[in-house]
Amino acid sequence: MIAESAMDPESLVSLRRKVAESIQDLEVLYLLMEEEGQAN
């Protein structure tokens, strides 16, 4: 979907970066929740 967009390249790079950061945030939250579950 992003690759087919008519946005300019700079905006696409920015959008991809935001998506990647969001995915990283979710992964970190998941790991923290998993660790918390094992501690109990």
Secondary structure, DSSP 8 states (H G I E B T S, - for coil): --TT--S-HHHHHHHHHHHHHHHHHHHHHHHHHHHHHHH-
